[in-house]
Amino acid sequence: MIKFFQHFHLLVIVLLLCLRATCEHFIGTKDDIRCLEKEREALLKFKDELIDEYGQLSSWGNQKNKKECCKWRGVLCDNLTNHIIQLDLHNASAPLGGNISVWLLEIQHLKHLDLSFNDFNYSKIPQFIGSLGRLQYLDLSDSYFSGEIPHHLGNLSELQFLGLGTYSNALTSTNLDWLSRIHSLRYLNLRHVNLTMATNWLQTISKLIQLKVLDLSECDLPTVLPPLPSTFNASNSLYQLDLFGNNLSSSCIFHWFVNFSSSLSYIDLGLNKLQGPIPDDIGNLLSLSYLSLIENQLEGEIPTSLGNLSSLSYLDLSSNQLIGIVPHLALSSSLTHLSLDHNIFNGNVTQSIGSLSKLEYLNLGSNHFEGIITESHFFNLSQLRLLDLSYNPGISFDFSLGWNPLFQLTDVLLAGCKVGPHFPTWLRTQTTLYTLDISNAGIIDTFPEWPWELSSNLYDLNVSHNNFHGVLPNLSSKFSTNFPIIDLSFNHFSGSLPILPPTAVVLVLSNNKFSGPITNICNETNCSWYYLDLSNNQLSGQLPDFFANLSNLKFLKLAHNNFSGKFPSLNYLSSLHLQNNSFTGEILTSLRNCTSLAFIDLSRNKLTGKIPTWVGDTFTRLVVLSLRSNEFFGSIPSNLCHLAHLQVLDFSLNKISGAIPKCLNNLTAMIQEVDYEPYGTLFTSVFQVFESANVMWKRNEYEYLNTLQLVKLIDLSSNNLVGDVPAEITSLVMLVGLNLSRNNLSGILPAKIGRLRSLDFLDLSRNQFFGGIPVGVSQLDQLGVLDLSYNNLSGKIPQNIHLQTLGTSAFEGNPHLCGLPLKACPRDEIVQDPKRNGNANGMKDSEEEDKLINDGFYITMAVGFVFGFWGVCGTLMFNDSWRISFFKLWNSSMDWLYVKIAISKIRLKEAFHKFVKF
């Protein structure tokens, strides 16, 4: 019996082995799949036209797998037919380039083609791809294609997945009719494709009844105007809709997707221009889990029906104009993300938020909420990670001293709320903090020791605009994270400046009471600081040499301190503020290696020397150059005209001489809008957020924050400049301020000064200008301040109501100037030419005209008669030949006249007799 079972067992094994061999013979194993020669050759031809810098296709045709193309990278063959059915060559880290070869058509059984995340250098999508009739999956997204999408893609009737999204709007489609032929389409991604002309996009999309995912974000879609066509048979299977960033303005788009109530789960309509209220029937989308309507123009209150969406986990209604109170949200128990910031909500913050046990992100900032926030608002928020209630000045906090919240926050943003007067002790329990902003929170307290040990992950700390006082400890070891951002400005910290974290990227300690030298603020050979602001303190002494080693430092603000001595050489700066110190020497030479400088303010120091000629050729990115109130001398170098981006030029209160350069019309930024693009994205964002300029404006000093791009100013006042005002200066049509006062300038004012229509401030006072005021001055209707006083101007002030409102001080000190608002002009004065006598119209007075007729007229007649009579008669009397000739001519003329009269007399008689007979 045992032997029988042994033989039976052996028989079963043999039968199984035979079955396997038979199956492998008919089906084949994966290792035995043989590449079809025709398709292998087609792949190699396809590879030849690609650029493979990173060797991604090194397995194609190598010695090991020379003929087995089914083993090549990205190639998949069918187990039964050996035909290639999939080609997946997507790669973001090592992109392919070159051309997509027509040899691809030889792979006729291809179902899956993925060439996404490559770089085809903005070439066009080949039309022949529309002939790969068996394709079910086509992804060409983010591969740098351009031009019109070939409508031949509409021939891919079996296509279920189509990805053509791109990084830019280089791809276009004038209409989407070709899509309506792809009836099986389930996934469509046309992100960033320019669809400006595709006015029928909604009608076409609605015909794709099997569509599940639709991404038309940032496509410049034409807006949809009501009424919607009643023939829409929209897909009931759509569950993801992304129309972000299209500037759609009609809210009827809401009523279109309400038809998807049984399936729609994801809606992103952010960054459009949708107006009006959020419709109530959006609460009918019972499967909705994600809703973003960020940055539209929505108004009214949040519909209460939103509270019925039990599946809703993500709700973002920020940056709209929504009003009222936040409705009861207890039923939306699935919410993990709630963002209602930058609206006009008011009233108390609803305590129902405390019941959202899954909530991780809560942002109610920049609204008009008021009332007291208590522990009950957070009683069940154990999952909360971000809390933003900032810029709600009506909110205050009332927590017990021993409150230990259930959550562990990573981000706390309470700027502008009433957190004080003491440092909030409940923050001591938050050991995972990444961001802490309690700026402008009404805190009046010493800064405790424990916040510095608050979290090893703390990256962004902002306690500015409070009343913290005391001495700071050594901060170099308090931040273990790389590149933290620290803002302690506008407080009352005092004592010596502490050693600062060497890895910090932004350090703002301005507007405090720090004093003494700064020789020990960096204990590393090369700190990583990018932005350092120590302005408005009481710091003194010379600057240490270690600044020359700060290779990452781009923004340095040391203004309004007591620093002195020479400035050390620097190499990498983009912005430098040193105003109101006591620096000496020729500082510009120390900056010659800082070729990326865009902002230089050295005003109110004791600097001397000539302005180097190389400044205009070296600092080609300069936006602001202020040397005001120093001891610079010499002339203004014409090379400064090379500064095409310059928009503030201030050399006032120096000893500069010579003439104003005539090439000022090369200052392009004063002629057209400023483009910060050449500076790079990071520089542009920091420049616009942090940069400021102290400018003498209308005889007062102002600091321009975040609006520096609007300031276009030339101030050369209080120097020793000579010559005239160049006519080229009237080309600077974007100029808003021009101050040339208190110099030795002369000549007449530019005739085309009226071209400077943006001028708000014009001061040419206390020079030696002469002649009339150009009529163009009356065309400067934006002028808030005009000062032409104390020159040698003459004639009549141009008649203009706006000029008359500027007061007499604008024109005083010009004794030969008249007209409103000064003294009236004499009756015989002409505005156009003061040297010519006459009335305002250039005509003589009537009395003078009568005198001219009574006397001069008769005298002229008598003289004319005498000369005329004796000129003829005297000649005939004393010249015999002329007299004989004259009388012969006279006799001939008399005979001719006699004959003519006789003939006429006879003709008249004959005509009379005929008339009588008749």
PAVEX-512033 format. One record per residue (C-alpha): residue in one letter; z, x, y negated. Coordinates in steps of 0.1 Angstrom, whole numbers, padded with zeros to 4 digits, always signed. Each point is the difference from the previous one (the first is absolute). Last residue first. Layout:
N
AZXY
...
end
This chain:
918
F-0845-0406-1459
K-0021+0008-0030
V+0032+0010-0019
F+0012+0024+0029
K-0034+0017+0001
H+0001+0006-0038
F+0035+0016+0003
A-0010+0024+0028
E-0029+0011-0020
K+0022+0007-0031
L+0026+0019+0021
R-0027+0022+0014
I-0013+0009-0035
K+0036+0010-0012
S+0005+0022+0031
I-0031+0019-0008
A+0010+0005-0036
I+0035+0012+0009
K-0013+0026+0025
V-0025+0013-0025
Y+0027+0005-0026
L+0023+0018+0024
W-0027+0025+0010
D-0008+0006-0037
M+0037+0006-0009
S+0005+0024+0029
S-0031+0020-0010
N+0013+0002-0036
W+0035+0012+0010
L-0014+0026+0024
K-0022+0013-0028
F+0031-0001-0023
F+0021+0021+0024
S-0027+0025+0006
I-0004+0006-0038
R+0038+0003-0005
W+0004+0024+0030
S-0028+0022-0014
D+0015+0000-0035
N+0037+0008+0009
F+0025-0004-0030
M+0000-0038-0004
L-0006-0010+0036
T+0030+0021+0012
G+0023-0013-0028
C-0008-0036+0009
V+0010+0003+0037
G+0032+0021+0000
W+0008-0013-0035
F+0004-0036+0012
G+0018+0007+0033
F+0024+0026-0015
V+0009-0023-0028
F+0003-0031+0022
G+0022+0016+0026
V+0024+0014-0026
A+0004-0035-0015
M+0005-0017+0034
T+0026+0026+0011
I+0020-0005-0032
Y-0001-0038+0005
F+0014+0001+0035
G+0026+0026-0007
D+0018-0020-0026
N+0004-0037+0008
I-0010+0002+0037
L+0024+0029+0009
K+0028-0016-0019
D-0005-0032+0020
E+0001+0019+0033
E+0032+0018-0010
E+0017-0033-0008
S-0012-0014+0034
D+0017+0028+0020
K-0022+0024+0020
M-0004-0005+0038
G+0014+0021+0029
N+0015-0030+0017
A+0036+0010-0006
N-0007+0006-0037
G-0016+0030-0015
N+0005+0037-0007
R-0010+0025+0027
K+0023+0030+0008
P+0023-0021+0023
D-0029-0008+0023
Q+0005-0026+0028
V+0030-0017-0015
I-0016-0006-0033
E+0022+0002-0031
D-0008-0018-0033
R+0027-0027+0003
P+0028+0026+0005
C+0017-0001+0035
A+0032-0019+0006
K+0031+0021+0009
L+0010+0006+0036
P+0000-0025+0029
L-0027-0007-0009
G-0025+0020-0020
C+0002+0035-0016
L-0001+0036+0010
H-0004+0026-0028
P+0037+0010+0000
N+0003+0005+0038
G+0037+0004+0005
E+0004-0034+0015
F-0024-0014+0026
A+0021-0008+0031
S+0032-0004-0021
T-0016-0030-0017
G+0004-0023+0029
L-0017-0004+0034
T-0007-0037-0006
Q-0029+0008-0024
L-0018+0019+0028
H+0001-0031+0023
I-0014-0023-0028
N-0029+0023-0005
Q-0018+0010-0032
P-0008+0037+0003
I+0023+0020-0024
K-0020+0008-0032
G-0009+0034-0013
S+0019+0032+0004
L+0018+0021+0026
N+0017+0032-0011
N+0027+0000+0026
Y+0036-0011-0001
S+0000-0031+0022
L-0026-0008+0026
D+0026-0015+0024
L-0010-0028+0024
V+0025-0015+0025
G-0006-0030+0023
L-0037+0003+0002
Q-0017-0021+0026
D-0025-0015-0025
L-0016+0033-0008
Q-0031-0016-0016
S+0014+0005-0035
V+0000+0037+0005
G-0037-0002+0006
V-0006-0007-0037
P+0007+0037-0006
I+0027+0008-0025
G-0017+0017-0030
G-0001+0036-0010
F+0026+0026+0005
F+0023+0014+0028
Q+0025+0026-0011
N+0028-0006+0026
R+0033-0018-0002
S-0009-0030+0021
L-0025-0003+0028
D+0021-0022+0022
L-0017-0025+0023
F+0020-0021+0026
D-0013-0029+0020
L-0035+0014+0005
S-0020-0018+0027
R-0030-0008-0023
L-0007+0037-0006
R-0036-0008-0009
G+0010-0009-0035
I+0004+0037-0008
K-0037+0002-0002
A-0001+0013-0036
P+0024+0028+0008
L+0024+0005-0030
I-0013+0022-0028
G+0010+0037-0004
S+0034+0016+0003
L+0026+0010+0026
N+0030+0020-0012
N+0025-0015+0024
R+0028-0025-0002
S-0016-0029+0019
L-0026+0003+0028
N+0015-0027+0022
L-0023-0020+0023
G+0013-0027+0024
V-0017-0025+0022
L-0031+0021+0010
M-0022-0019+0024
V-0031+0003-0023
L+0002+0038-0002
S-0035+0003-0014
T+0014-0002-0035
I+0014+0035+0005
E-0036+0014+0000
A-0002-0006-0038
P+0023+0030-0004
V+0029-0005-0025
D-0006+0025-0027
G+0012+0036-0006
V+0035+0013+0002
L+0029-0001+0024
N+0034+0014-0011
N+0023-0021+0022
S+0021-0031-0004
S-0022-0024+0020
L-0023+0008+0029
D+0008-0031+0020
I-0027-0014+0023
L+0009-0029+0022
K-0013-0021+0029
V+0030-0018+0016
L-0009-0028+0026
Q+0001+0024+0030
L+0036+0007-0009
T+0011-0035+0008
N+0026+0009+0027
L+0025+0011-0026
Y-0010+0008-0036
E+0028+0016-0019
Y-0001-0006-0037
E+0006+0022-0030
N-0004-0016-0034
R-0025+0007-0028
K-0024-0027+0013
W+0000+0016+0034
M+0013+0034+0006
V-0003+0002+0038
N+0024+0008+0027
A-0020-0004+0032
S+0009-0014+0034
E-0009+0007+0036
F+0021-0014+0029
V-0020-0030+0013
Q-0036+0007-0012
F+0002+0037+0007
V+0016-0005+0034
S-0027-0023+0011
T-0028+0021-0014
F+0014+0032+0015
L+0002-0015+0035
T-0035-0014-0002
G-0018+0031-0012
Y-0004+0015-0035
P-0038-0007-0002
E+0007-0037+0004
Y+0020-0003-0032
D-0030-0017-0018
V+0007-0007-0037
E-0019-0027-0018
Q-0027+0011-0026
I-0004+0018-0033
M+0035+0016-0004
A-0001+0011+0037
T-0034+0017-0007
L+0013+0026-0025
N-0035+0014-0006
N-0002-0018-0033
L+0026+0025-0013
C-0028+0026-0003
K+0003+0003-0038
P+0031+0021+0002
I+0025-0008-0028
A-0001+0029-0024
G+0023+0030-0005
S+0038+0001+0000
I+0028-0007+0024
K+0035+0005-0013
N+0018-0026+0021
L+0013-0035-0007
S-0027-0019+0020
F-0019+0014+0029
D-0001-0032+0020
L-0030-0008+0022
V+0005-0031+0023
Q-0030-0013+0020
L-0014+0031+0016
H-0021-0006+0031
A-0032+0018-0013
L+0019+0031-0010
H-0031+0021-0009
C+0006-0008-0037
L+0030+0023+0002
N-0025+0029+0002
S-0005-0005-0038
P+0032+0019-0006
I+0023-0015-0027
S+0006+0027-0025
G+0029+0025-0004
F+0037-0009+0000
F+0026-0015+0024
E+0035-0002-0014
N+0013-0031+0018
S+0002-0037-0009
R-0026-0016+0022
L-0016+0020+0028
S-0011-0032+0020
L-0028+0001+0025
V-0004-0031+0021
V-0027-0008+0025
L-0009+0036+0010
R-0021+0003+0031
T-0022+0029-0013
F+0031+0022-0006
T-0019+0033+0003
D-0031-0005-0022
G+0016-0018-0028
V+0031+0022+0000
W-0022+0032+0001
T-0002+0002-0038
P+0038+0006-0002
I+0019-0019-0027
K+0013+0027-0022
G+0035+0012+0001
T+0034-0017-0003
L+0025-0021+0018
K+0032-0011-0016
N+0004-0034+0017
R-0007-0036-0011
S-0030-0007+0021
L-0010+0018+0032
D-0014-0031+0018
I-0027+0010+0025
F-0015-0026+0024
A-0030+0004+0023
L+0006+0035+0013
S-0020+0008+0031
T-0010+0035-0012
C+0037+0011-0001
N-0009+0037+0001
R-0001+0002-0038
L+0035-0015-0004
S+0018+0031-0011
T-0027+0007-0026
L+0007-0035-0015
I+0036+0011-0007
E-0007+0024-0027
G+0035+0007-0011
T+0031-0022-0005
F+0016-0029+0017
S+0026-0019-0020
N+0000-0034+0015
N-0014-0034-0012
Q-0031-0003+0022
L-0003+0019+0033
H-0020-0026+0021
L-0025+0016+0025
S-0024-0019+0023
S-0024+0013+0026
L+0019+0032+0009
Y-0011+0026+0026
N+0003+0035-0014
L+0029+0005-0024
S+0010+0030-0021
P+0034-0001-0015
F+0007-0015-0034
K+0014+0022-0027
G+0034-0006-0015
S+0018-0032-0005
F+0011-0032+0018
N+0021-0024-0020
N-0011-0033+0015
H-0024-0028-0010
A-0028+0007+0024
L+0003+0018+0034
K-0026-0021+0019
L-0020+0018+0027
F-0026-0019+0021
K-0021+0020+0025
L+0025+0021+0019
N-0013+0008+0035
S-0004+0037-0004
L+0034+0005-0016
N+0000+0038-0002
A-0005+0002-0037
F+0029-0022-0006
F+0022+0027+0017
D-0002+0019-0033
P+0030-0018-0015
L-0004-0019-0032
Q+0020+0013-0029
G+0032-0015-0013
S+0009-0036-0005
L+0005-0034+0016
Q+0014-0028-0022
N-0020-0029+0017
N-0030-0020-0010
S-0025+0015+0025
L+0009+0013+0034
D-0030-0015+0018
L-0014+0018+0031
Y-0031-0014+0019
Y-0015+0018+0030
W+0031+0020+0012
S-0004+0019+0032
C+0023+0028-0009
N-0013+0036+0004
T+0024+0029+0003
E+0028-0025+0007
N+0033-0004-0018
C-0014-0021-0028
I+0022-0013-0029
N+0015+0034-0006
T-0015+0012-0033
I+0002-0034-0016
P+0021+0010-0030
G+0027-0022-0016
S+0003-0037-0004
F-0006-0033+0018
K+0007-0030-0022
N-0025-0025+0015
N-0034-0012-0011
S-0021+0017+0027
L+0011+0008+0036
V-0033-0010+0017
L-0008+0020+0031
V-0031-0008+0020
V-0012+0019+0031
A+0034+0012+0012
T+0000+0027+0027
P+0020+0025-0021
P+0028-0025-0006
L+0014+0008-0035
I+0028+0024-0008
P+0021-0019-0025
L-0007-0001-0038
S+0032+0010-0018
G+0023-0026-0014
S-0009-0036-0007
F-0013-0032+0016
H-0002-0028-0025
N-0029-0020+0013
F-0036-0005-0010
S-0015+0020+0029
L+0014+0005+0035
D-0034-0004+0018
I-0004+0018+0034
I-0031-0002+0022
P+0003+0019+0033
F-0026+0024+0014
N+0015+0008+0034
T+0031-0018+0012
S+0033+0019+0002
F+0011-0010-0035
K+0035+0011-0010
S-0004+0037+0006
S-0016+0010-0033
L+0020-0026-0019
N+0029+0022-0011
P+0024-0025-0016
L-0007-0021-0031
V+0025-0002-0028
G+0012-0032-0014
H-0016-0031-0014
F-0020-0030+0012
N-0009-0024-0027
N-0032-0015+0014
H-0037+0005-0008
S-0008+0021+0032
V+0016-0004+0034
N-0032+0006+0020
L+0001+0017+0034
D-0031+0002+0022
Y+0001+0020+0033
L+0033-0007+0016
N-0003+0007+0037
S+0032+0020+0004
S+0018-0030-0014
L+0029-0006-0023
E+0013+0035-0003
W-0010+0003-0037
P+0012-0036-0004
W+0035+0011+0011
E+0009+0021-0030
P+0004-0028-0025
F-0020-0001-0033
T+0025-0008-0027
D-0004-0036-0012
I-0017-0024-0023
I-0027-0017+0020
G-0021-0026-0018
A-0028+0000+0026
N-0027+0018-0020
S-0008+0021+0032
I+0015-0010+0033
D-0030+0013+0021
L+0009+0013+0035
T-0028+0009+0024
Y+0003+0014+0036
L+0034-0013+0008
T+0011+0003+0037
T+0037+0003-0005
Q+0006-0032-0019
T+0038-0005+0002
R+0006+0018-0033
L-0023-0024-0017
W+0028-0026+0002
T+0018+0020-0027
P-0024-0010-0028
F+0006+0025-0029
H+0020-0018-0026
P-0009-0020-0030
G-0023-0009+0015
V-0028-0016+0021
K-0013-0022-0027
C-0037+0002+0010
G-0027+0022-0017
A-0006+0022+0030
L+0014-0014+0033
L-0023+0016+0025
V+0017+0009+0033
D-0023+0014+0027
T+0010+0012+0035
L+0026-0027+0005
Q+0025-0002+0029
F+0009-0037+0004
L+0032-0017+0010
P+0017+0005-0034
N+0035+0016-0002
W+0017-0016-0030
G+0033+0017-0007
L-0002+0000-0038
S-0011-0037+0000
F-0035-0006-0013
D-0010-0017-0032
F-0034+0010-0013
S-0018-0010-0032
I-0035-0015-0005
G-0013-0010-0034
P-0017+0033-0006
N-0024-0006+0029
Y-0018+0033-0001
S+0009+0012+0035
L+0010-0023+0029
D-0016+0021+0027
L+0018+0003+0033
L-0018+0019+0029
R+0013+0004+0035
L+0015-0034+0009
Q+0005-0005+0038
S+0037-0012-0002
L-0008-0026-0026
N+0025-0027+0011
F+0025+0000-0028
F-0024+0015-0026
H+0000-0026-0028
S+0036-0009+0010
E+0012+0034-0012
T-0006-0010-0036
I-0029+0002-0025
I+0010-0016-0033
G-0023-0020-0022
E-0034+0007-0013
F-0036+0003+0012
H-0026+0006-0027
N-0024+0021+0021
S-0008+0037+0004
G+0015+0006+0034
L+0004-0026+0029
N-0009+0024+0028
L+0016-0005+0034
Y-0012+0020+0030
E+0016-0001+0034
L+0008-0037+0005
K+0006-0009+0037
S+0033-0019-0007
L-0014-0021-0028
S+0032-0019-0006
G+0010+0020-0030
I-0032-0010-0018
S+0015-0035+0000
Q+0023+0012-0028
T-0028-0008-0025
V-0002+0025-0029
N+0011-0019-0031
G-0024-0013-0026
N-0033+0015-0009
F-0033+0010+0015
I-0026+0014-0024
N-0018+0023+0023
H+0000+0038+0006
D+0018+0000+0033
L-0002-0027+0027
S-0001+0022+0031
L+0015-0013+0033
H-0006+0020+0032
T+0018-0006+0033
L-0002-0038-0001
S+0003-0017+0034
S+0028-0024-0011
S-0023-0018-0024
L+0022-0031+0004
A+0028+0016-0022
L-0024+0005-0029
H+0012-0025-0026
P-0023+0002-0030
V-0001+0029-0025
I+0005-0014-0035
G-0025-0007-0026
I-0030+0020-0009
L-0030+0018+0015
Q-0021+0021-0023
N-0013+0025+0026
S+0009+0036+0009
S+0018-0006+0033
L-0007-0029+0024
D+0005+0021+0032
L+0012-0019+0031
Y+0002+0018+0034
S+0017-0016+0031
L-0012-0036-0001
S+0004-0016+0034
S+0023-0028-0012
L-0023-0010-0028
N+0020-0029-0013
G+0013+0019-0031
L-0035+0003-0012
S-0001-0038-0003
T+0024+0004-0030
P-0029+0010-0021
I+0008+0031-0021
E+0000-0011-0036
G-0028+0000-0026
E-0025+0027-0006
L-0023+0023+0019
Q-0019+0027-0019
N-0004+0024+0029
E+0017+0033+0007
I+0015-0006+0035
L-0010-0030+0020
S+0010+0014+0034
L+0008-0023+0029
Y+0008+0012+0036
S+0014-0021+0028
L-0020-0032-0003
S-0001-0020+0032
L+0011-0032-0018
L-0027+0001-0026
N+0010-0034-0013
G+0022+0016-0027
I-0032+0010-0017
D-0003-0037-0007
D+0023+0003-0030
P-0026+0019-0020
I+0012+0032-0018
P-0003-0009-0037
G-0028+0008-0024
Q-0021+0032+0000
L-0014+0024+0025
K-0011+0032-0017
N+0000+0024+0030
L+0022+0029+0010
G+0016-0016+0030
L-0017-0026+0021
D+0013+0012+0034
I+0005-0026+0026
Y+0011+0006+0036
S+0009-0026+0027
L-0028-0026-0002
S-0003-0018+0034
S+0007-0038-0002
S-0001-0002-0038
F-0034+0015-0002
N-0014-0029-0021
V+0025+0010-0027
F-0023+0030-0004
W-0024-0018-0024
H+0026-0018-0020
F+0015+0033-0011
I-0034+0013-0011
C+0001-0029-0025
S+0022+0023-0021
S-0030+0013-0019
S+0004+0034-0015
L-0010+0025+0027
N+0005+0035-0015
N-0008+0015+0034
G+0030+0022+0008
F+0013-0015+0033
L-0022-0024+0019
D+0017+0006+0034
L+0001-0030+0025
Q+0015+0005+0034
Y+0004-0029+0025
L-0034-0016+0001
S-0004-0022+0031
N-0007-0033-0017
S-0032+0015-0014
A-0014-0019-0030
N-0025-0028+0005
F-0007-0002-0038
T-0023-0030-0006
S+0021-0015-0028
P-0010+0027-0024
L+0029+0012-0022
P+0002-0016-0034
P+0009+0022-0016
L-0010+0036-0009
V+0004+0029+0023
T+0003+0034-0018
P-0026+0026+0007
L+0014+0027+0023
D+0007+0034-0015
C+0005+0014+0036
E+0036+0012-0004
S+0011-0017+0033
L-0025-0019+0021
D+0019+0003+0032
L-0004-0029+0024
V+0017-0001+0035
K-0004-0029+0024
L-0036-0012-0004
Q-0013-0023+0027
I-0014-0026-0024
L-0020+0024-0021
K-0016-0027-0021
S+0029+0002-0026
I-0008+0036-0007
T-0035-0010-0011
Q+0011-0027-0024
L+0027+0022-0014
W-0024+0029-0007
N-0027-0020-0017
T+0002+0017-0033
A-0006+0034+0016
M-0010+0018-0032
T+0034+0017-0006
L+0004+0009+0037
N+0007+0037-0004
V+0015+0011+0034
H+0036+0011-0006
R+0012-0016+0032
L-0028-0016+0020
N+0020-0005+0032
L-0010-0028+0023
Y+0017-0008+0034
R-0010-0029+0021
L-0037-0001-0002
S-0017-0021+0028
H-0024-0019-0023
I-0016+0031-0015
R-0029-0019-0017
S+0023-0010-0029
L+0005+0036-0009
W-0035+0005-0012
D+0006-0025-0027
L+0025+0023-0017
N-0017+0006-0033
T-0005+0029-0024
S+0017+0024+0024
T+0014+0033-0013
L+0015+0032+0013
A+0011+0026-0025
N+0030-0021-0011
S+0025+0026+0012
Y+0020+0010+0030
T-0020-0021+0024
G+0002-0031+0022
L-0030-0005+0023
G+0018-0012+0031
L-0017-0026+0022
F+0017-0013+0032
Q-0014-0029+0021
L-0037+0009+0001
E-0021-0018+0026
S-0026-0012-0026
L-0006+0035-0014
N-0031-0012-0019
G+0021-0004-0031
L+0003+0037-0002
H-0037+0000-0011
H+0013-0011-0034
P+0005+0037-0008
I+0031+0005-0021
E-0013+0011-0034
G+0009+0035-0012
S+0027+0023+0011
F+0017+0014+0031
Y+0031+0022-0003
S+0015-0004+0035
D+0029-0023-0009
S-0012-0028+0023
L-0030+0004+0024
D+0015-0021+0028
L-0023-0020+0022
Y+0013-0019+0031
Q-0020-0025+0020
L-0032+0019+0000
R-0026-0013+0025
G-0029-0003-0025
L+0001+0036-0012
S-0030-0009-0023
G+0023-0006-0031
I+0009+0037+0003
F-0036+0007-0009
Q+0007-0008-0036
P+0019+0033-0005
I+0030-0004-0023
K-0009+0019-0032
S+0013+0035-0008
Y+0031+0004-0021
N+0008+0034+0015
F+0003-0010+0037
D+0037+0009+0002
N+0019-0014+0030
F+0029-0025+0002
S-0019-0026+0020
L-0029+0008+0024
D+0010-0025+0026
L-0028-0016+0022
H+0009-0023+0029
K-0025-0020+0020
L-0027+0026+0007
H-0024-0011+0027
Q-0031+0012-0018
I+0010+0036-0004
E-0035+0011-0010
L+0006-0017-0034
L+0025+0028-0009
W-0030+0023-0001
V-0004-0014-0036
S+0024+0027-0011
I+0031-0006-0022
N-0002+0028-0025
G+0023+0028-0010
G+0038-0001+0001
L+0028-0001+0024
P+0036-0003-0010
A+0029+0021+0012
S+0032-0017-0011
A-0013-0036-0003
N-0019-0001+0033
H-0020-0029+0014
L-0025+0011+0026
D+0002-0029+0025
L-0032-0005+0019
Q+0003-0028+0026
I-0024-0015+0026
I-0018+0030+0014
H-0019-0012+0031
N+0014+0012+0033
T-0009-0035+0015
L+0032-0008+0019
N+0027+0019-0016
D-0014-0005-0036
C+0002+0032-0020
L+0023+0011-0028
V-0007+0028-0025
G+0025+0010-0027
R+0003+0036+0013
W-0025+0008+0028
K+0009-0011+0036
C-0027-0026+0002
C-0025+0027-0012
E+0003+0017+0034
K-0030+0023-0003
K+0014+0030-0018
N+0036-0008+0008
K+0012+0036+0007
Q-0027+0018-0018
N+0003-0019-0032
G-0024-0029-0007
W+0024-0021-0021
S+0035+0015+0005
S-0002+0017-0035
L-0004-0034-0016
Q+0031+0002-0022
G-0008+0036-0009
Y+0015-0002-0035
E-0031+0005-0021
D-0020-0025+0020
I-0030-0009-0021
L-0021-0026+0018
E-0038+0001+0005
D+0002+0020+0032
K+0027-0023+0014
F-0024-0030+0002
K-0026+0022+0018
L+0027+0010+0024
L+0010-0037+0004
A-0036-0010+0007
E-0004+0027+0026
R+0031-0014+0018
E-0014-0036-0003
K-0033+0010+0017
E+0018+0020+0027
L+0023-0027+0010
C+0035+0014+0004
R+0015-0003+0035
I+0032-0016+0006
D+0016+0020+0029
D+0032+0009-0018
K+0006-0037-0008
T-0004-0009+0036
G-0032-0015+0015
I-0008-0037+0005
F-0024-0001+0030
H+0009+0033+0016
E+0036-0001-0013
C+0004-0034+0016
T-0013+0012+0034
A+0022+0031-0001
R+0030-0021-0008
L-0008-0024+0028
C-0004+0028+0024
L+0033+0015-0010
L+0017-0034+0004
L-0015-0004+0035
V+0012+0034+0011
I+0035-0007-0013
V+0000-0034+0018
L-0011+0017+0033
L+0027+0026-0003
H+0026-0027-0003
F-0014-0018+0030
H+0001+0032+0020
Q+0036+0006-0009
F+0008-0036+0006
F-0015+0002+0035
K+0019+0033+0007
I+0033-0018-0008
M-0009-0028+0023
end
